[in-house]
């Protein structure tokens, strides 16, 4: 079982890795269904976003900080270029 609450993740695997992989696959399928069928994202966009989440899951704290700083830089550039 994979349980996420308030940003903390708890994993309990009665049958080991097969249980974890089954839960993860179910989560990804649910995300795909929600994004494609209910939020109008394409399959390709959904796949890219899920892959990005997986990359962030394997990232170090430093890599996550760099990613956040890059995103903030993009936001700042957009705000700077808004017409007044």
Backbone bond lengths (Angstrom), bond angles and torsions (degrees), N, CA, C in turn:
res aa  C-N    CA-C-N  psi(-1)  N-CA   C-N-CA  omega(-1)  CA-C   N-CA-C  phi
1 X - - - 1.445 - - 1.524 109.07 -
2 X 1.309 116.28 134.98 1.462 122.12 174.85 1.524 106.50 -112.74
3 X 1.327 116.13 122.65 1.464 121.68 -179.57 1.520 108.55 -126.10
4 X 1.323 115.94 126.86 1.457 120.77 177.69 1.525 107.77 -118.94
5 X 1.336 114.98 126.63 1.453 120.37 179.43 1.518 109.17 -146.52
6 X 1.329 116.36 126.65 1.462 122.68 178.83 1.524 112.33 53.59
7 X 1.333 115.95 40.47 1.456 121.16 176.31 1.514 115.47 79.91
8 X 1.315 117.59 0.04 1.459 121.44 178.77 1.527 109.16 -107.90
9 X 1.322 115.69 140.16 1.454 121.51 -177.24 1.523 110.08 -112.90
10 X 1.327 115.39 129.59 1.462 121.51 177.28 1.527 107.67 -117.69
11 X 1.325 116.89 128.39 1.457 121.50 -179.31 1.526 108.84 -120.03
12 X 1.328 115.62 124.23 1.456 122.08 174.53 1.520 107.04 -123.28
13 X 1.305 116.16 122.22 1.461 120.26 -178.04 1.519 109.87 -123.37
14 X 1.319 115.47 97.80 1.460 120.24 179.86 1.526 109.93 -63.28
15 X 1.328 116.62 -42.96 1.462 121.27 -178.84 1.527 112.57 -106.05
16 X 1.322 117.23 23.25 1.458 121.02 174.40 1.512 114.35 76.33
17 X 1.313 114.69 -148.11 1.465 122.62 -174.38 1.531 112.94 -56.86
18 X 1.326 120.50 -40.85 1.475 118.19 179.20 1.530 112.92 -56.00
19 X 1.345 117.56 -39.61 1.466 120.19 177.57 1.524 111.57 -63.12
20 X 1.317 116.05 -45.06 1.464 120.52 -179.35 1.527 110.24 -62.63
21 X 1.312 117.11 -44.69 1.465 120.73 -178.69 1.529 111.48 -66.16
22 X 1.311 116.97 -36.52 1.466 120.54 177.05 1.517 110.52 -65.10
23 X 1.337 117.13 -45.69 1.466 120.74 177.94 1.520 111.24 -61.34
24 X 1.322 116.59 -44.46 1.464 120.51 -179.58 1.529 111.08 -62.45
25 X 1.317 117.01 -42.85 1.467 120.39 178.15 1.528 111.08 -62.21
26 X 1.332 116.94 -40.75 1.469 120.66 177.75 1.525 111.27 -63.50
27 X 1.328 116.71 -41.17 1.464 121.07 178.40 1.525 110.13 -61.83
28 X 1.317 116.90 -47.20 1.472 120.88 -178.76 1.520 110.90 -63.53
29 X 1.328 117.67 -41.66 1.469 120.33 177.93 1.525 111.08 -62.99
30 X 1.331 117.09 -39.07 1.465 120.75 178.60 1.523 111.05 -66.09
31 X 1.326 116.49 -40.63 1.465 120.62 176.66 1.524 109.63 -61.83
32 X 1.332 116.39 -46.16 1.459 121.27 179.59 1.534 110.95 -58.55
33 X 1.321 116.17 -47.38 1.463 120.38 -179.84 1.520 110.99 -60.32
34 X 1.312 116.16 -46.14 1.465 120.34 -179.47 1.524 111.31 -62.36
35 X 1.323 116.85 -46.20 1.462 120.13 -175.13 1.520 112.32 -72.90
36 X 1.323 117.63 -40.92 1.462 120.54 -175.44 1.523 111.15 -80.38
37 X 1.303 116.88 -47.76 1.464 119.97 -173.09 1.525 114.06 -87.76
38 X 1.322 117.38 -27.84 1.457 119.46 -174.60 1.521 113.88 -113.43
39 X 1.322 118.09 -13.32 1.465 120.66 -176.64 1.524 112.67 -123.75
40 X 1.307 117.69 3.80 1.466 123.05 175.30 1.524 115.40 63.11
41 X 1.320 118.32 32.29 1.459 121.18 170.43 1.519 107.48 -89.97
42 X 1.313 117.04 149.18 1.459 120.05 175.89 1.523 109.77 -77.18
43 X 1.334 116.00 165.00 1.469 120.41 175.69 1.529 110.12 -57.80
44 X 1.344 116.69 -43.32 1.468 121.52 -178.19 1.527 111.09 -64.01
45 X 1.350 116.92 -44.23 1.466 119.97 178.30 1.523 110.99 -62.79
46 X 1.316 116.06 -42.52 1.459 120.92 -179.98 1.526 110.66 -63.20
47 X 1.326 116.42 -45.23 1.463 120.35 179.54 1.529 110.43 -60.68
48 X 1.330 116.76 -42.59 1.464 120.91 179.96 1.531 111.15 -63.18
49 X 1.328 116.94 -42.94 1.464 120.33 180.00 1.529 111.83 -66.21
50 X 1.331 117.55 -40.01 1.465 120.62 178.19 1.529 109.71 -66.65
51 X 1.326 116.90 -41.86 1.466 119.79 177.97 1.526 111.26 -62.53
52 X 1.331 116.76 -38.18 1.465 120.11 177.50 1.533 110.01 -64.25
53 X 1.317 117.39 -40.04 1.466 120.84 177.71 1.527 110.98 -62.96
54 X 1.330 117.23 -39.44 1.466 121.01 177.78 1.528 110.14 -64.72
55 X 1.350 116.76 -43.91 1.471 119.90 177.68 1.520 110.68 -59.02
56 X 1.328 117.04 -44.23 1.467 120.35 178.94 1.531 111.19 -64.80
57 X 1.323 116.88 -33.67 1.456 120.67 177.67 1.520 112.89 -63.59
58 X 1.332 116.87 -30.52 1.460 121.61 178.70 1.524 112.77 -94.12
59 X 1.323 117.61 -4.10 1.461 121.77 -176.15 1.528 111.29 -74.80
60 X 1.331 114.36 153.12 1.461 120.18 173.85 1.533 108.39 -78.80
61 X 1.322 116.79 167.81 1.464 120.75 177.17 1.526 110.52 -58.92
62 X 1.326 116.79 -38.91 1.465 120.72 179.56 1.530 110.92 -64.27
63 X 1.311 117.05 -42.32 1.469 120.73 179.23 1.526 111.38 -65.05
64 X 1.325 116.53 -37.84 1.465 120.16 177.92 1.524 110.17 -66.51
65 X 1.321 117.31 -41.34 1.464 121.33 176.82 1.517 110.45 -60.73
66 X 1.333 117.33 -43.85 1.467 120.87 178.57 1.526 110.91 -62.56
67 X 1.316 117.04 -41.29 1.474 121.66 178.62 1.525 110.34 -62.46
68 X 1.339 116.19 -43.66 1.465 120.48 179.44 1.527 111.21 -64.63
69 X 1.320 116.66 -40.97 1.464 120.29 179.48 1.532 110.80 -65.43
70 X 1.311 117.28 -39.30 1.466 120.87 178.10 1.529 110.05 -63.98
71 X 1.328 117.10 -41.55 1.463 120.82 178.51 1.523 110.76 -64.62
72 X 1.326 116.76 -41.67 1.465 120.18 178.52 1.524 110.81 -64.48
73 X 1.325 116.86 -37.10 1.464 120.42 176.97 1.514 111.40 -61.41
74 X 1.333 117.07 -41.04 1.469 121.05 178.20 1.521 110.93 -64.44
75 X 1.333 116.76 -41.69 1.460 120.79 178.74 1.524 110.20 -63.45
76 X 1.315 116.90 -43.63 1.461 120.92 179.75 1.526 110.89 -61.49
77 X 1.327 117.29 -40.98 1.463 120.80 178.71 1.535 111.04 -64.01
78 X 1.330 115.96 -40.58 1.469 119.63 177.79 1.521 110.54 -63.98
79 X 1.317 117.12 -43.53 1.467 120.76 179.42 1.519 110.90 -65.48
80 X 1.303 116.97 -38.40 1.469 121.25 -179.09 1.525 111.49 -65.43
81 X 1.315 116.51 -32.25 1.461 120.97 -175.93 1.529 114.08 -94.34
82 X 1.336 117.70 7.26 1.460 119.86 177.68 1.520 109.77 -70.67
83 X 1.338 116.38 138.16 1.477 118.56 176.52 1.526 110.69 -70.07
84 X 1.302 115.94 142.66 1.477 119.84 -179.78 1.490 111.14 -94.51
